[in-house]
């Protein structure tokens, strides 16, 4: 059911950029980006035990008993929020057709207290009546992102192109150790694993709930691609012979979605290892 005070998401976005020319052929830029969103969708069980199961018995019937009770009352609310801040540095050289390159590096901080807008079957919080520990690094957060490409004429009509992509790992939640109020370094299998208890029986909570997404997955990404292009004129057209190698270093680039695929919208729809080293030859005809 929908909360009676449900509101559509509201986003405030601001950006500031500065570009300048360094020398005759070199351009540089720096840009700042801030995006804040409120009233994001959150699914919450308003019949949770922390609220005392207010709807577990239902309404009185004609016999003096109760009927129509429910166990889980999934409510669609607009109480979630997110906050993104990033700075991007860019260097490019694109004037000379014989040697061009562009490099971009982004340092960013992406926070949220719920990343579950499209999955109504999973509650992402540890305790329904305490959403404070949920505000931390979002599932999308990547502290560092680096992209670069280069095109170089190496003589004889041959062009060498290279592309590099490097992304840091995304976060995952930590499990609280038994009998402590600290994490044990292991991944939390469920949000409730972030609740700390006085002993291994998990009967008496310490009152501490670990923040969401304090560890990092094993999904850092690195890829280096190389290519050779040999264009030459044939009649009224142009023929290009192409040789390419992808993932030159053979990086594993482990896919680590750490959740089910049915409602996985973070762009990672595969598990296991990433794409292997690949080589391809091709012909491109322009007319």
C-alpha positions as a Python dict, from the first residue, in 0.01 Angstrom:
ca = {
    (1, 'X'): (0, 0, 0),
    (2, 'X'): (105, 363, -50),
    (3, 'X'): (177, 601, 233),
    (4, 'X'): (-81, 880, 241),
    (5, 'X'): (201, 1136, 250),
    (6, 'X'): (385, 988, -50),
    (7, 'X'): (567, 1246, -264),
    (8, 'X'): (743, 1223, -597),
    (9, 'X'): (1125, 1244, -590),
    (10, 'X'): (1279, 1591, -598),
    (11, 'X'): (1633, 1647, -726),
    (12, 'X'): (1857, 1949, -685),
    (13, 'X'): (2154, 1951, -922),
    (14, 'X'): (2438, 2201, -947),
    (15, 'X'): (2757, 2196, -1150),
    (16, 'X'): (3054, 2425, -1200),
    (17, 'X'): (3319, 2382, -1468),
    (18, 'X'): (3632, 2567, -1574),
    (19, 'X'): (3825, 2505, -1896),
    (20, 'X'): (4152, 2656, -2011),
    (21, 'X'): (4410, 2613, -2283),
    (22, 'X'): (4758, 2506, -2177),
    (23, 'X'): (4984, 2557, -2474),
    (24, 'X'): (4886, 2548, -2840),
    (25, 'X'): (4735, 2199, -2850),
    (26, 'X'): (4650, 2107, -2491),
    (27, 'X'): (4317, 2170, -2323),
    (28, 'X'): (4241, 2113, -1955),
    (29, 'X'): (3926, 2131, -1744),
    (30, 'X'): (3794, 2076, -1396),
    (31, 'X'): (3428, 2032, -1309),
    (32, 'X'): (3236, 1999, -983),
    (33, 'X'): (2904, 1818, -960),
    (34, 'X'): (2650, 1806, -677),
    (35, 'X'): (2324, 1613, -695),
    (36, 'X'): (2087, 1579, -400),
    (37, 'X'): (1760, 1388, -420),
    (38, 'X'): (1483, 1373, -160),
    (39, 'X'): (1159, 1176, -139),
    (40, 'X'): (1309, 864, -296),
    (41, 'X'): (1098, 552, -280),
    (42, 'X'): (1145, 316, 14),
    (43, 'X'): (963, -10, 87),
    (44, 'X'): (905, -62, 459),
    (45, 'X'): (707, -313, 665),
    (46, 'X'): (474, -109, 883),
    (47, 'X'): (363, -428, 1059),
    (48, 'X'): (717, -504, 1173),
    (49, 'X'): (782, -645, 1519),
    (50, 'X'): (967, -325, 1614),
    (51, 'X'): (632, -145, 1581),
    (52, 'X'): (455, -411, 1790),
    (53, 'X'): (276, -590, 1502),
    (54, 'X'): (-12, -337, 1498),
    (55, 'X'): (-200, -514, 1216),
    (56, 'X'): (-128, -877, 1301),
    (57, 'X'): (-470, -946, 1453),
    (58, 'X'): (-687, -756, 1207),
    (59, 'X'): (-1031, -616, 1286),
    (60, 'X'): (-1292, -763, 1524),
    (61, 'X'): (-1550, -991, 1359),
    (62, 'X'): (-1911, -1069, 1456),
    (63, 'X'): (-1811, -1364, 1675),
    (64, 'X'): (-1589, -1155, 1897),
    (65, 'X'): (-1269, -1279, 1736),
    (66, 'X'): (-1035, -1116, 1490),
    (67, 'X'): (-1003, -1157, 1116),
    (68, 'X'): (-814, -1019, 817),
    (69, 'X'): (-486, -993, 1004),
    (70, 'X'): (-168, -952, 803),
    (71, 'X'): (192, -1041, 879),
    (72, 'X'): (380, -815, 638),
    (73, 'X'): (234, -479, 545),
    (74, 'X'): (457, -347, 267),
    (75, 'X'): (421, 29, 249),
    (76, 'X'): (556, 243, -34),
    (77, 'X'): (699, 557, 120),
    (78, 'X'): (906, 851, -4),
    (79, 'X'): (1140, 883, 293),
    (80, 'X'): (1470, 786, 127),
    (81, 'X'): (1740, 1026, 10),
    (82, 'X'): (2068, 1036, -180),
    (83, 'X'): (2361, 1273, -212),
    (84, 'X'): (2634, 1276, -478),
    (85, 'X'): (2944, 1493, -494),
    (86, 'X'): (3214, 1456, -756),
    (87, 'X'): (3505, 1636, -915),
    (88, 'X'): (3635, 1552, -1264),
    (89, 'X'): (3972, 1644, -1408),
    (90, 'X'): (4021, 1627, -1783),
    (91, 'X'): (4318, 1671, -2019),
    (92, 'X'): (4282, 1649, -2395),
    (93, 'X'): (4487, 1698, -2711),
    (94, 'X'): (4271, 1676, -3022),
    (95, 'X'): (4406, 1938, -3267),
    (96, 'X'): (4683, 1733, -3429),
    (97, 'X'): (4532, 1439, -3627),
    (98, 'X'): (4858, 1245, -3592),
    (99, 'X'): (4852, 1241, -3211),
    (100, 'X'): (4537, 1281, -3005),
    (101, 'X'): (4444, 1178, -2653),
    (102, 'X'): (4198, 1249, -2374),
    (103, 'X'): (4220, 1158, -2006),
    (104, 'X'): (3938, 1187, -1751),
    (105, 'X'): (3957, 1118, -1378),
    (106, 'X'): (3660, 1144, -1142),
    (107, 'X'): (3680, 1145, -763),
    (108, 'X'): (3331, 1106, -617),
    (109, 'X'): (3131, 1036, -302),
    (110, 'X'): (2785, 882, -348),
    (111, 'X'): (2566, 835, -40),
    (112, 'X'): (2210, 712, 12),
    (113, 'X'): (1997, 546, 277),
    (114, 'X'): (1812, 308, 43),
    (115, 'X'): (1905, 167, -300),
    (116, 'X'): (1598, -50, -347),
    (117, 'X'): (1345, 154, -542),
    (118, 'X'): (1242, -125, -781),
    (119, 'X'): (1234, -434, -556),
    (120, 'X'): (916, -453, -344),
    (121, 'X'): (1005, -798, -206),
    (122, 'X'): (1321, -710, -14),
    (123, 'X'): (1360, -474, 280),
    (124, 'X'): (1710, -323, 285),
    (125, 'X'): (1709, -184, 640),
    (126, 'X'): (1836, -363, 951),
    (127, 'X'): (1557, -235, 1179),
    (128, 'X'): (1239, -72, 1057),
    (129, 'X'): (1226, 174, 1347),
    (130, 'X'): (1588, 290, 1313),
    (131, 'X'): (1684, 405, 964),
    (132, 'X'): (1976, 622, 1071),
    (133, 'X'): (2246, 355, 1011),
    (134, 'X'): (2117, 309, 655),
    (135, 'X'): (2263, 640, 537),
    (136, 'X'): (2608, 563, 408),
    (137, 'X'): (2782, 482, 78),
    (138, 'X'): (2531, 386, -187),
    (139, 'X'): (2550, 60, -381),
    (140, 'X'): (2667, 263, -683),
    (141, 'X'): (2954, 439, -505),
    (142, 'X'): (3290, 418, -681),
    (143, 'X'): (3552, 646, -530),
    (144, 'X'): (3777, 654, -836),
    (145, 'X'): (3697, 636, -1208),
    (146, 'X'): (3965, 680, -1474),
    (147, 'X'): (3920, 671, -1851),
    (148, 'X'): (4170, 752, -2122),
    (149, 'X'): (4218, 704, -2493),
    (150, 'X'): (4495, 777, -2742),
    (151, 'X'): (4526, 783, -3122),
    (152, 'X'): (4879, 791, -3267),
    (153, 'X'): (5001, 784, -3627),
    (154, 'X'): (5303, 552, -3614),
    (155, 'X'): (5401, 587, -3979),
    (156, 'X'): (5323, 412, -4305),
    (157, 'X'): (4960, 511, -4276),
    (158, 'X'): (4917, 298, -3961),
    (159, 'X'): (4730, 437, -3660),
    (160, 'X'): (4767, 295, -3310),
    (161, 'X'): (4477, 346, -3072),
    (162, 'X'): (4467, 263, -2704),
    (163, 'X'): (4197, 283, -2438),
    (164, 'X'): (4225, 237, -2061),
    (165, 'X'): (3944, 216, -1805),
    (166, 'X'): (3998, 185, -1430),
    (167, 'X'): (3720, 184, -1166),
    (168, 'X'): (3749, 122, -794),
    (169, 'X'): (3536, -132, -608),
    (170, 'X'): (3178, -75, -492),
    (171, 'X'): (3063, -112, -129),
    (172, 'X'): (2900, -397, 58),
    (173, 'X'): (2779, -424, 419),
    (174, 'X'): (2974, -580, 706),
    (175, 'X'): (2847, -837, 955),
    (176, 'X'): (2863, -761, 1327),
    (177, 'X'): (3076, -998, 1532),
    (178, 'X'): (2916, -1214, 1802),
    (179, 'X'): (2933, -1060, 2147),
    (180, 'X'): (3075, -733, 2018),
    (181, 'X'): (2960, -401, 1882),
    (182, 'X'): (3207, -410, 1594),
    (183, 'X'): (3220, -564, 1252),
    (184, 'X'): (3400, -896, 1205),
    (185, 'X'): (3529, -820, 855),
    (186, 'X'): (3283, -1057, 689),
    (187, 'X'): (3004, -964, 452),
    (188, 'X'): (2653, -935, 590),
    (189, 'X'): (2427, -1195, 431),
    (190, 'X'): (2116, -999, 530),
    (191, 'X'): (2061, -646, 662),
    (192, 'X'): (1987, -797, 1004),
    (193, 'X'): (2347, -925, 1019),
    (194, 'X'): (2443, -564, 1091),
    (195, 'X'): (2260, -577, 1425),
    (196, 'X'): (2505, -643, 1711),
    (197, 'X'): (2416, -884, 1994),
    (198, 'X'): (2569, -958, 2333),
    (199, 'X'): (2634, -1326, 2247),
    (200, 'X'): (2613, -1583, 1969),
    (201, 'X'): (2250, -1672, 2046),
    (202, 'X'): (2138, -1334, 1909),
    (203, 'X'): (1877, -1285, 2177),
    (204, 'X'): (1990, -959, 2338),
    (205, 'X'): (2094, -673, 2108),
    (206, 'X'): (2368, -438, 2225),
    (207, 'X'): (2185, -141, 2076),
    (208, 'X'): (2446, -95, 1804),
    (209, 'X'): (2362, -130, 1436),
    (210, 'X'): (2653, -113, 1194),
    (211, 'X'): (2625, 135, 913),
    (212, 'X'): (2535, 3, 572),
    (213, 'X'): (2803, -53, 306),
    (214, 'X'): (3123, -12, 506),
    (215, 'X'): (3326, -278, 321),
    (216, 'X'): (3416, -303, -48),
    (217, 'X'): (3334, -579, -295),
    (218, 'X'): (3595, -758, -501),
    (219, 'X'): (3481, -588, -822),
    (220, 'X'): (3746, -331, -904),
    (221, 'X'): (3774, -298, -1281),
    (222, 'X'): (4070, -254, -1514),
    (223, 'X'): (4078, -290, -1891),
    (224, 'X'): (4339, -195, -2149),
    (225, 'X'): (4247, -223, -2517),
    (226, 'X'): (4479, -181, -2816),
    (227, 'X'): (4405, -143, -3185),
    (228, 'X'): (4576, -91, -3520),
    (229, 'X'): (4403, 77, -3812),
    (230, 'X'): (4538, 100, -4166),
    (231, 'X'): (4321, 322, -4387),
    (232, 'X'): (4393, 365, -4757),
    (233, 'X'): (4202, 488, -5060),
    (234, 'X'): (4051, 243, -5309),
    (235, 'X'): (3882, 409, -5604),
    (236, 'X'): (3623, 653, -5475),
    (237, 'X'): (3609, 491, -5133),
    (238, 'X'): (3832, 419, -4837),
    (239, 'X'): (3924, 78, -4698),
    (240, 'X'): (4033, 30, -4338),
    (241, 'X'): (4206, -284, -4212),
    (242, 'X'): (4152, -320, -3839),
    (243, 'X'): (4320, -535, -3572),
    (244, 'X'): (4206, -507, -3210),
    (245, 'X'): (4290, -670, -2878),
    (246, 'X'): (4061, -624, -2578),
    (247, 'X'): (4170, -668, -2215),
    (248, 'X'): (4537, -692, -2309),
    (249, 'X'): (4651, -775, -1955),
    (250, 'X'): (4385, -1045, -1908),
    (251, 'X'): (4237, -881, -1597),
    (252, 'X'): (3977, -1099, -1425),
    (253, 'X'): (3739, -807, -1357),
    (254, 'X'): (3527, -1016, -1124),
    (255, 'X'): (3154, -947, -1144),
    (256, 'X'): (3020, -920, -790),
    (257, 'X'): (2654, -812, -780),
    (258, 'X'): (2607, -964, -430),
    (259, 'X'): (2231, -986, -478),
    (260, 'X'): (1972, -1166, -687),
    (261, 'X'): (1948, -1084, -1056),
    (262, 'X'): (1568, -1043, -1079),
    (263, 'X'): (1575, -687, -947),
    (264, 'X'): (1940, -600, -1007),
    (265, 'X'): (1949, -256, -1172),
    (266, 'X'): (2305, -149, -1094),
    (267, 'X'): (2431, -242, -1440),
    (268, 'X'): (2589, -571, -1331),
    (269, 'X'): (2376, -853, -1470),
    (270, 'X'): (2645, -1121, -1459),
    (271, 'X'): (2844, -1300, -1193),
    (272, 'X'): (3184, -1466, -1207),
    (273, 'X'): (3476, -1345, -1417),
    (274, 'X'): (3455, -1063, -1669),
    (275, 'X'): (3539, -1070, -2037),
    (276, 'X'): (3863, -1256, -2121),
    (277, 'X'): (4138, -1131, -2348),
    (278, 'X'): (3999, -1117, -2702),
    (279, 'X'): (4143, -1041, -3045),
    (280, 'X'): (3956, -956, -3362),
    (281, 'X'): (4038, -864, -3722),
    (282, 'X'): (3808, -659, -3941),
    (283, 'X'): (3762, -463, -4260),
    (284, 'X'): (3580, -131, -4278),
    (285, 'X'): (3467, 3, -4616),
    (286, 'X'): (3371, 370, -4652),
    (287, 'X'): (3201, 487, -4970),
}
